[in-house]
C-alpha cells in the first residue's frame, strides 16, 4: 500500500512540473485517488462499493443540477417536468456507458468471496501510475456527459409542450363543439319564435281579408327566413279599376322581396286594399306589405308598403273619379282660378313685379292636366309668364269649388275659418263707392268703437290717395271687394271694357293692401251672364237697401234699415255720405238690441260663394241667367 502511494505521488509531482494548471487538477485528483485507494486496497468489495457510491452521488448531483437549471422561459424542470422521469434519465447518464465495465463489476462481485488477502489481489490491480489517468478520463467523461444534458432537457421540454398543445387542442375542440351546439340551439329557438310570430300575424291578416269583402285567391311560399303570402283579387266581371291585377301584384311582391336583407326574417303580404274615404269614395290599391321580424322584441315591425297606382272609385258610378265629377261647373273652375292667382302672388318673392302677369294668366279648363287624389289637387297651368308651370292646391282653399264628398275630410279642415253658431243671428254690413277721405275714416272709427265688422266694395279710381284707408280696412279685420273702376253700367260695356274695369280695380286694391279682391259688386246691381263670366268673381248683391244714397236723412235711413232687416241679410249703405256716417251708430245699436252679430260677407256666406252666382243673403243665392 505504501509503495503504491509513493508511486502515485511521484507521478503527480511529475505532472505538476509541467503546468501550474495541471497542478491544480492533480492536487484535486490526488485527494480523490488517495481516498479511493485507501478504501480499495484492504478489500476489493469495498473498492467496488466505493465506485458504485461515487456513481450514485454523481447521478444525484447531475439530477439536482438538471432540476434546478432554469429553462429559456425562466422555469425549471422541477416546475414543469415529471421528476421521477428526470431522475431516471439522469441515472442512466451517470452510470458508465461501457458494458464491459458493468460486466467486469458483476464478475468482481462474483469472485470477491474468493479473495483471501490483499497481497494476493494487489498484483491484479492496474499499476498505480495509471490510476490517475483513469480518474482523469472519468472526470473528463463526467464533464462531457454533463454538457450533453442540454439536448435531453430539450427533448423533455418538447414532450411537455406537445402534451400541453394536445390538451389545448382537445379543449379547443370541446369548446368549439359546445359553442356550435349552443349556437345551433339558440338559432332553433329564434326560428321557433319567428315561426310562431308569423303564424299569429298571418292569422290576423286572414281575418282582415275575410272582412274586406274582396274576393281573392291565396298562394303561399314558405322559406326559412321569408314567408310570402299573396291574395290575388278576382276580376271575373271586370269591376276592378286596374288591368291584370295578378301580374301587377306579383311584380310588387318581387320588388318587396328584394328589400329584405339576407340576415333578416320577414313576411311579405301582397293584396288589394280597399279603403273608404267618404260615403261616396273608396280607394283601390295593390299593395306589397312588408313585416320585418324583430328578434329582440319577438314581434313584427310593419314597414312602409310598396304600392301600385291608387284608383279612386266613386260609389255613384262604381268607376274611378273623373275631374268633371270633382269640379262639376264652369263656375268652379273660375273660382279655382282666383285661388291660383292669389297663391302665386303669396309665394312670389316680389309679388308686385309679377302682378300684371298674374292678372293676364290664361284661365284653366278641363283641357288642362289635373292630377287628383283625396288629399290634394295638382294642376298643370296653361302657358304663362309668371314662371309657374304647375301648382298644388289644398282642398281647404278650394272647398267651395269641388265636390267635397270625393276628398278626404281631414284635407278640408281649415283652422282659420270662422264658423257660425246656428243659435245666433248674423248680419253683414256693406259700404259702396269708397274710399272717401272725408267720411270713410269716420265709418272705420265707428265700426272699431262698436266692435262691428263690415265689407267695403271699392271704386278703383277712389283708391289713389286713400291707400292708407284701404290698408286700415284690412288691418282692422274688414273685407274689401271690387265695385268696378269708375262705376259704369256694365250691360253697356264690351267684354274687353268690363275686363279693364275689373283689372284696374284689382291692381289698385292689391297695391294698397296686398290682396286680390275675390268678390265683386256690380254698379247698380246690373250684370248679365256674359258680364259675370268676364268678371270671374262671385257677384254680391244685397237684401236690405238703406236707400241712404237717396234719402240722405239720418232718421229716415235708420228707420228704413230697421223696418227691412232680417236674419242673414246683407245691408247696403254708402260710406261717402255724411248722413250715413251719422246714422251708423244708431243702426248698429238697434241691430245689437235685436240680438244680431256683425260679420263680413265671406263669413256670412261661409266662403261658399262662386263666380256666375249672385248672392243676396246667407241662404239666398241664384245662378246668373
C-alpha positions in Angstrom: 0.0 0.0 0.0 2.9 2.4 0.9 4.6 1.6 -2.4 1.5 2.4 -4.3 1.0 5.7 -2.6 4.6 6.7 -3.2 4.3 5.8 -6.8 1.2 7.9 -7.1 2.7 10.9 -5.5 5.8 10.6 -7.8 3.6 10.6 -10.8 1.5 13.5 -9.5 4.6 15.7 -8.8 5.9 14.9 -12.3 2.7 16.3 -13.9 2.8 19.3 -11.6 6.1 20.4 -13.0 4.6 20.5 -16.5 2.0 23.1 -15.7 0.5 25.2 -12.9 -2.9 24.4 -14.2 -2.2 20.7 -14.2 -1.0 21.0 -10.6 -4.4 22.2 -9.5 -6.1 19.4 -11.3 -3.6 16.8 -10.0 -4.0 18.1 -6.5 -7.7 17.5 -6.7 -7.2 14.1 -8.3 -4.6 13.1 -5.6 -7.1 13.8 -2.9 -9.8 11.8 -4.7 -7.4 9.0 -5.6 -5.9 8.7 -2.1 -9.4 8.3 -0.7 -10.3 5.7 -3.2 -7.0 3.7 -2.8 -7.4 3.7 1.0 -10.8 2.2 0.6 -10.0 -0.3 -2.2 -6.6 -1.8 -1.2 -7.6 -3.7 2.0 -10.7 -5.3 0.5 -11.8 -5.5 -3.1 -15.5 -5.4 -2.3 -15.1 -2.1 -0.5 -13.4 -0.6 -3.7 -16.3 -1.7 -5.8 -18.8 -0.3 -3.4 -17.0 3.0 -3.4 -17.1 3.3 -7.2 -20.8 2.5 -7.1 -21.4 5.0 -4.4 -19.4 7.6 -6.4 -21.6 6.9 -9.4 -24.7 7.3 -7.4 -23.5 10.5 -5.8 -22.6 11.8 -9.2 -26.1 10.8 -10.6 -27.8 12.6 -7.7 -25.7 15.7 -8.4 -26.4 15.7 -12.1 -30.1 15.2 -11.4 -30.1 18.1 -8.9 -28.4 20.4 -11.5 -30.9 19.3 -14.2 -33.9 20.0 -11.9 -32.6 23.4 -10.7 -31.3 24.7 -14.1 -33.8 27.3 -15.5 -35.2 26.9 -19.0 -35.4 29.7 -21.6 -38.7 30.9 -20.2 -37.4 31.1 -16.6 -39.0 27.9 -15.3 -37.2 24.8 -14.0 -37.6 21.2 -14.8 -38.9 20.6 -11.3 -41.7 23.1 -12.0 -42.8 21.6 -15.3 -41.5 18.1 -15.8 -42.2 14.7 -14.2 -39.4 14.4 -11.5 -39.2 10.6 -11.4 -38.7 10.6 -15.2 -35.9 13.2 -14.9 -34.2 11.2 -12.1 -34.4 8.0 -14.2 -32.8 9.8 -17.2 -30.1 11.3 -15.0 -29.3 7.9 -13.5 -28.9 6.3 -16.9 -26.4 9.0 -17.9 -24.4 9.0 -14.7 -23.6 5.3 -14.9 -20.7 4.1 -17.1 -21.7 3.5 -20.7 -19.1 0.7 -21.3 -20.9 -2.6 -21.0 -17.6 -4.3 -20.4 -17.1 -2.3 -17.2 -20.5 -3.3 -16.0 -19.8 -6.9 -16.8 -16.4 -6.6 -15.0 -18.1 -5.2 -12.0 -20.6 -8.1 -11.9 -17.7 -10.6 -12.3 -15.8 -8.9 -9.5 -18.8 -9.3 -7.3 -19.0 -13.0 -8.1 -15.3 -13.6 -7.5 -14.9 -11.3 -4.5 -15.6 -14.0 -1.9 -12.6 -16.0 -3.1 -10.1 -13.2 -2.3 -8.4 -14.0 1.0 -5.7 -11.4 1.3 -4.8 -8.0 0.0 -1.4 -9.2 -1.1 -2.9 -11.8 -3.5 -5.2 -9.4 -5.2 -2.9 -6.4 -5.3 -0.9 -7.6 -8.4 -4.1 -7.8 -10.3 -4.8 -4.1 -9.9 -3.7 -1.7 -12.5 -0.4 0.0 -11.9 -0.6 2.9 -9.6 0.9 5.2 -12.1 -2.0 4.6 -14.5 -4.8 5.2 -12.0 -4.6 9.0 -12.1 -5.1 8.8 -15.9 -8.1 6.6 -15.4 -9.6 9.1 -13.0 -8.9 11.9 -15.3 -10.7 10.1 -18.0 -13.6 9.5 -15.7 -13.6 13.2 -14.8 -13.5 14.3 -18.5 -16.2 11.8 -19.3 -18.4 13.2 -16.5 -17.9 16.8 -17.8 -18.7 15.7 -21.3 -21.8 14.0 -20.2 -22.9 17.0 -18.2 -22.6 19.1 -21.4 -24.7 16.5 -23.1 -27.6 17.0 -20.7 -29.0 20.0 -22.6 -30.3 18.1 -25.6 -32.0 15.7 -23.2 -33.7 18.7 -21.4 -34.9 19.9 -24.8 -36.3 16.5 -25.6 -38.1 16.6 -22.2 -39.4 20.2 -22.9 -40.6 19.2 -26.4 -42.5 16.3 -24.9 -44.2 18.5 -22.4 -45.0 21.2 -24.9 -46.5 18.5 -27.2 -48.6 17.4 -24.2 -49.7 20.9 -23.5 -50.6 21.6 -27.1 -52.6 18.3 -27.2 -54.5 19.4 -24.1 -55.2 22.8 -25.6 -56.3 21.3 -28.9 -58.7 18.9 -27.1 -60.0 21.8 -25.0 -60.5 23.9 -28.1 -62.3 21.2 -30.0 -64.5 20.5 -26.9 -65.2 24.3 -26.5 -65.9 24.6 -30.2 -68.3 21.7 -30.2 -70.1 23.2 -27.2 -70.2 26.7 -28.8 -71.5 25.1 -32.1 -74.2 23.2 -30.2 -75.2 26.3 -28.2 -75.4 28.4 -31.4 -77.5 25.8 -33.1 -79.8 25.6 -30.1 -80.2 29.4 -29.9 -80.8 29.5 -33.7 -83.5 26.9 -33.3 -85.2 28.9 -30.5 -85.1 32.1 -32.6 -86.5 30.2 -35.6 -89.3 28.8 -33.5 -90.1 32.3 -32.2 -90.2 33.7 -35.7 -92.4 30.8 -36.9 -94.9 31.4 -34.0 -95.0 35.1 -34.7 -95.5 34.6 -38.4 -98.4 32.2 -37.7 -100.1 34.7 -35.5 -99.5 37.6 -37.9 -100.9 35.7 -40.9 -104.0 34.6 -38.9 -104.7 38.3 -38.2 -104.2 39.2 -41.8 -106.5 36.4 -42.9 -109.2 37.7 -40.6 -108.9 41.1 -42.2 -109.2 39.7 -45.6 -112.3 37.8 -44.6 -113.9 41.1 -43.6 -112.7 43.2 -46.6 -115.3 41.9 -49.0 -112.7 41.4 -51.7 -112.9 38.1 -53.5 -109.4 36.7 -54.0 -107.3 33.5 -54.2 -104.5 32.7 -51.7 -101.0 31.5 -52.6 -98.1 30.9 -50.1 -94.4 30.4 -50.3 -92.6 29.4 -47.2 -88.8 29.7 -46.9 -86.7 29.6 -43.8 -86.4 33.3 -43.3 -89.1 34.7 -45.6 -92.7 33.9 -45.9 -94.6 35.2 -48.9 -98.4 35.3 -49.0 -100.3 36.7 -52.0 -104.1 37.4 -52.1 -104.8 37.8 -55.8 -108.1 39.6 -56.4 -110.5 38.0 -58.8 -111.7 40.3 -61.6 -114.2 38.0 -63.3 -116.7 40.7 -64.1 -114.2 43.4 -64.9 -115.2 45.6 -62.0 -111.7 46.2 -60.7 -110.1 49.5 -61.9 -106.7 48.0 -62.7 -105.7 45.9 -65.7 -104.2 42.4 -65.0 -104.2 42.7 -61.2 -102.4 39.3 -60.8 -99.3 40.3 -62.8 -99.2 43.8 -61.2 -99.5 42.4 -57.7 -96.8 39.7 -58.3 -94.4 42.4 -59.6 -94.9 44.4 -56.4 -94.2 41.4 -54.3 -91.0 40.6 -56.1 -89.9 44.2 -55.6 -90.7 43.9 -51.9 -88.7 40.7 -51.6 -85.6 42.4 -52.9 -85.7 44.8 -50.0 -85.3 42.0 -47.4 -81.7 41.5 -46.3 -80.1 38.1 -46.2 -79.8 38.1 -42.4 -83.4 39.3 -41.9 -86.5 37.3 -41.2 -89.7 38.8 -42.7 -93.2 38.2 -44.0 -94.5 39.8 -47.2 -98.2 40.0 -48.0 -99.5 41.0 -51.4 -103.1 42.1 -51.5 -105.7 44.6 -52.9 -106.5 47.2 -50.3 -109.9 48.9 -50.3 -110.1 52.0 -48.0 -113.2 54.1 -47.6 -112.5 57.8 -47.8 -116.1 59.1 -47.5 -119.6 57.8 -48.0 -119.1 58.4 -51.8 -115.4 57.4 -52.2 -113.2 54.3 -51.9 -109.6 53.9 -52.7 -108.5 50.7 -54.5 -104.7 50.0 -54.4 -102.5 46.9 -54.9 -100.0 46.6 -52.0 -97.0 44.5 -51.1 -96.8 45.0 -47.3 -93.5 44.2 -45.5 -93.3 42.9 -42.0 -89.8 42.6 -40.5 -89.2 40.3 -37.5 -87.5 41.9 -34.5 -85.9 39.1 -32.6 -85.2 41.2 -29.5 -88.8 42.3 -29.1 -90.1 39.0 -30.5 -92.6 40.8 -32.7 -93.1 42.1 -36.3 -92.5 45.7 -37.3 -94.7 46.9 -40.1 -92.6 48.7 -42.7 -93.5 51.1 -45.5 -95.5 49.2 -48.1 -94.7 49.1 -51.8 -97.8 50.2 -53.6 -99.2 50.4 -57.0 -101.2 53.3 -58.5 -104.3 54.1 -56.5 -107.7 54.2 -58.1 -110.4 56.4 -56.5 -113.8 54.8 -57.0 -117.0 56.9 -57.0 -119.8 55.0 -55.4 -122.3 56.6 -57.6 -120.8 55.2 -60.7 -118.6 52.4 -59.5 -115.8 53.8 -61.6 -112.7 55.9 -60.9 -113.4 59.6 -60.1 -113.3 61.9 -63.1 -112.2 65.5 -62.9 -115.7 66.5 -64.1 -117.2 64.8 -61.1 -114.7 66.6 -58.8 -115.1 70.0 -60.4 -118.7 70.0 -61.7 -119.2 73.5 -63.1 -117.6 76.3 -65.0 -118.1 78.5 -62.0 -115.9 76.1 -60.0 -113.0 76.5 -62.5 -113.3 80.3 -62.3 -113.2 80.1 -58.5 -110.1 77.9 -58.6 -108.5 80.4 -61.0 -108.8 83.1 -58.3 -107.2 80.9 -55.7 -104.3 80.0 -58.1 -103.6 83.7 -58.8 -103.6 84.6 -55.1 -101.3 81.6 -54.3 -98.8 82.6 -57.0 -98.7 86.1 -55.5 -98.3 84.8 -52.0 -95.4 82.5 -53.0 -93.6 85.2 -55.0 -90.5 86.9 -53.7 -91.6 90.2 -55.3 -95.4 90.0 -55.9 -95.6 93.5 -57.4 -93.1 92.6 -60.1 -95.3 89.8 -61.5 -98.8 91.2 -60.6 -99.7 92.1 -64.2 -98.5 88.8 -65.4 -100.7 87.1 -62.9 -103.8 89.0 -64.0 -103.0 88.2 -67.6 -102.8 84.4 -67.0 -105.0 82.3 -69.2 -107.8 80.6 -67.4 -107.7 76.9 -66.6 -110.1 74.5 -68.2 -110.9 70.8 -68.3 -108.3 70.5 -71.1 -105.5 71.1 -68.6 -103.9 68.1 -66.9 -105.4 67.9 -63.4 -104.0 65.2 -61.0 -106.4 64.2 -58.4 -106.0 62.5 -55.0 -108.3 62.6 -51.9 -105.6 64.8 -50.2 -104.7 67.4 -52.8 -105.2 68.6 -56.3 -102.3 69.3 -58.7 -102.9 71.4 -61.9 -100.6 71.9 -64.9 -101.2 75.5 -65.8 -101.6 76.9 -69.3 -98.5 78.6 -70.7 -98.0 81.9 -68.8 -95.3 84.4 -68.0 -95.4 84.1 -64.2 -92.8 81.3 -64.1 -95.2 78.8 -62.6 -95.9 75.7 -64.6 -97.6 73.5 -62.1 -99.4 74.2 -58.8 -100.7 72.1 -56.0 -103.8 73.3 -54.1 -105.1 72.3 -50.7 -108.7 71.3 -50.7 -109.5 73.7 -47.8 -108.7 76.6 -50.1 -110.9 75.5 -52.9 -113.7 73.7 -50.8 -116.3 76.0 -52.4 -115.4 74.8 -55.9 -115.3 71.0 -55.6 -117.4 68.0 -54.7 -116.3 67.6 -51.1 -117.7 64.1 -50.8 -114.8 63.0 -53.1 -111.9 64.2 -50.9 -110.5 63.3 -47.5 -112.4 65.1 -44.7 -109.2 65.9 -43.0 -108.0 67.8 -46.1 -111.0 70.1 -45.8 -110.2 71.2 -42.2 -109.4 75.0 -42.0 -108.5 76.2 -38.6 -108.7 79.9 -39.8 -112.3 79.5 -41.0 -114.9 81.2 -38.8 -118.0 79.1 -38.3 -121.4 80.4 -37.5 -123.4 79.4 -34.4 -126.8 78.1 -35.6 -128.4 79.5 -32.4 -127.3 83.1 -33.2 -128.5 85.8 -35.7 -126.0 87.3 -38.1 -126.0 90.3 -40.5 -123.4 91.7 -42.9 -123.0 95.5 -43.3 -121.6 96.6 -46.6 -120.4 100.0 -47.9 -120.1 101.1 -51.5 -118.3 103.7 -53.6 -115.4 104.5 -51.2 -112.9 105.1 -50.1 -113.6 108.7 -49.3 -111.0 110.8 -47.4 -113.7 112.8 -45.5 -116.1 110.1 -44.4 -114.6 106.6 -44.8 -112.2 107.1 -41.8 -115.1 108.1 -39.6 -117.0 105.0 -40.6 -114.0 102.9 -39.6 -113.8 104.7 -36.3 -117.4 103.9 -35.5 -117.0 100.2 -36.5 -114.0 99.9 -34.3 -115.8 101.5 -31.4 -118.8 99.3 -31.8 -116.7 96.2 -32.4 -118.6 95.6 -35.6 -117.2 94.0 -38.9 -118.2 95.2 -42.4 -117.3 94.7 -46.1 -116.2 97.6 -48.3 -116.7 97.5 -52.1 -114.3 100.0 -53.5 -114.1 102.0 -56.7 -110.7 101.8 -58.2 -110.5 105.5 -59.1 -111.0 106.4 -55.4 -108.2 104.3 -54.1 -105.4 106.6 -55.3 -104.5 108.9 -52.4 -106.5 106.8 -50.0 -104.3 103.7 -49.9 -103.9 104.1 -46.1 -107.6 103.8 -45.6 -107.7 100.6 -47.6 -104.8 99.1 -45.7 -106.5 100.1 -42.4 -109.7 98.3 -43.5 -107.7 95.0 -43.9 -105.7 95.5 -40.8 -108.8 96.0 -38.7 -110.5 92.8 -40.0 -112.7 94.2 -42.7 -113.2 92.6 -46.1 -112.6 94.5 -49.3 -114.2 93.8 -52.7 -114.3 95.4 -56.2 -117.1 97.8 -57.3 -115.6 98.4 -60.7 -113.1 101.2 -61.5 -115.4 104.2 -62.2 -119.0 102.8 -61.6 -120.2 102.2 -65.2 -123.4 100.4 -66.2 -121.8 97.1 -67.2 -124.5 95.9 -69.7 -123.5 98.7 -72.0 -119.8 97.7 -72.0 -117.9 95.2 -74.1 -116.1 92.2 -72.6 -112.8 94.0 -73.0 -114.2 97.1 -71.3 -115.6 95.1 -68.4 -112.3 93.2 -68.1 -110.5 96.5 -68.0 -112.8 97.8 -65.2 -112.1 94.7 -63.1 -108.4 94.5 -63.8 -107.6 98.1 -63.0 -109.5 98.0 -59.7 -107.9 94.7 -58.7 -104.5 96.2 -59.3 -105.3 99.3 -57.2 -106.6 97.2 -54.3 -103.6 94.9 -54.4 -101.1 97.8 -54.4 -102.9 99.3 -51.4 -103.2 96.2 -49.2 -101.5 93.2 -51.0 -104.7 91.3 -51.5 -106.7 90.4 -54.6 -110.4 91.2 -54.4 -112.4 87.9 -54.5 -115.9 89.4 -54.5 -117.5 91.9 -57.0 -120.5 94.1 -56.6 -121.8 95.3 -60.0 -122.7 99.0 -60.2 -126.4 99.4 -59.8 -126.5 95.6 -59.3 -126.7 95.2 -63.0 -124.7 92.3 -64.6 -125.8 89.6 -67.0 -124.3 86.1 -67.5 -121.7 87.2 -70.0 -120.6 90.1 -67.8 -120.4 87.7 -64.9 -118.3 85.3 -66.9 -115.8 88.1 -67.8 -115.7 89.4 -64.2 -114.9 85.8 -63.0 -115.9 86.6 -59.3 -118.9 85.9 -57.2 -121.4 88.8 -57.5 -122.6 90.1 -54.1 -125.9 91.8 -54.2 -128.0 92.9 -51.1 -131.2 92.1 -49.4 -131.7 95.3 -47.3 -131.3 98.6 -49.1 -130.9 101.5 -46.7 -131.5 103.9 -49.6 -129.1 106.3 -47.8 -127.9 107.4 -51.3 -131.5 108.6 -52.0 -132.8 109.6 -48.5 -129.7 111.4 -47.2 -131.5 111.7 -43.9 -130.3 110.2 -40.7 -133.7 109.4 -39.1 -135.2 108.0 -42.4 -132.1 105.9 -43.0 -132.2 104.4 -39.5 -135.9 103.6 -39.8 -135.5 102.1 -43.3 -132.9 99.7 -42.2 -134.8 98.7 -39.0 -138.0 98.0 -40.9 -136.5 95.8 -43.6 -133.8 93.9 -41.6 -134.0 90.1 -41.2 -131.6 87.3 -40.1 -128.8 86.6 -42.5 -129.4 89.7 -44.6 -126.8 91.8 -46.5 -127.3 95.5 -45.8 -126.4 98.1 -48.5 -125.0 101.5 -47.4 -122.5 104.1 -48.8 -119.5 105.3 -46.8 -119.3 108.5 -48.9 -122.3 110.2 -47.4 -122.1 112.2 -44.1 -125.7 111.3 -43.2 -124.8 107.6 -43.4 -121.9 108.3 -41.0 -124.3 110.0 -38.6 -126.9 107.2 -38.9 -124.5 104.3 -38.5 -124.1 104.3 -34.6 -127.9 104.1 -34.2 -128.3 101.4 -36.9 -125.6 99.3 -35.1 -127.2 99.8 -31.7 -130.7 98.8 -33.0 -129.4 95.6 -34.5 -127.5 94.6 -31.4 -130.6 95.2 -29.3 -132.4 92.7 -31.5 -129.6 90.1 -31.0 -127.7 90.5 -34.2 -123.9 89.9 -34.6 -121.9 91.6 -37.3 -119.8 89.5 -39.7 -118.2 90.0 -43.1 -119.8 88.8 -46.3 -117.3 85.9 -46.6 -118.1 84.8 -43.1 -121.9 85.1 -43.6 -121.7 83.0 -46.8 -119.1 80.6 -45.2 -116.9 81.2 -48.2 -119.1 79.1 -50.3 -119.8 81.7 -53.0 -118.9 81.1 -56.6 -118.5 83.1 -59.8 -121.5 83.2 -62.1 -123.8 83.3 -59.0 -125.4 86.3 -57.3 -125.8 86.3 -53.5 -128.5 88.3 -51.7 -128.1 86.9 -48.2 -126.9 84.0 -46.1 -129.3 81.5 -47.7 -130.4 83.4 -50.8 -128.3 83.0 -54.0 -129.0 82.1 -57.6 -127.2 81.4 -60.8 -127.0 84.3 -63.2 -129.1 83.7 -66.3 
